[in-house]
């Protein structure tokens, strides 16, 4: 039982943020400090030459495995892939069953 | 040691393919079934680094190219999963392999008569799914709309170029149903046992000596 639902959801949000940063660090070969510096407006697909469609596909597949979600074709659009904030918002919505 | 070996291609014609081997006629001889396609490039150096460590540990290893892979003169689009399985079985006999180390989708080709290891095995459907997804993302970026269902339907009947790899219809139909199977004496080595993220995830090829050390040590240790 969670006495304070706000605190619980903040903890879940922090855990998701950490999981997603760790995953991007694994894909881009970032060290933990660089990954921690990812901000909502940090550019991803279309901003980093090494992050091509194959790398993005691998990232999405790994997201499915690590977060236990299924990502449909229709879910994938430029907005969710363009920035770290977009990807985080997408993962949050998926986990909420959206 | 870089050499060549002879193997029958999909059309039955025997061709010469590349072989990278550490062969000092020692008792343990490991056949390496490497990762495929994009992952093959990302894991190539890691794979050979593991073989170098096995060599130092007194273990022979063999990394044969299959028809249609790397510098092969055979066309990739004519290759089939069944043909590649036969190729790996032939390799096992030619090299006198005593064990198999299969990496990622390479686990789909591991000869069942050899004991050994499946490192982070990947299924056929997941391999296809990742490549199809990369293609739909690239298409969308280019302003075209392609769906996974339509691409798969086309792939099953006519074949498909995925991530730059031309795959024949037979290969795609076989991959849709292909799951790695652990034969007797074979076990899975999970990525978590290597103490770092899988190098196939990296956007660009990289290496990690600690992971190479860890995989070679697990193999050498399980033989001791």
Interface residues (C-beta under 8 A of the other chain):
Chain A: X25 X26 X27 X28 X29 X45 X46 X48 X50 X51 X52 X53 X54 X55 X56 X57 X58 X59 X60 X61 X62 X73 X76 X77 X78 X81
Chain B: X38 X126 X129 X130 X131 X133 X134 X135 X136 X137 X138 X140 X141 X147 X148 X163 X197 X198 X200 X201 X202 X203 X204 X206
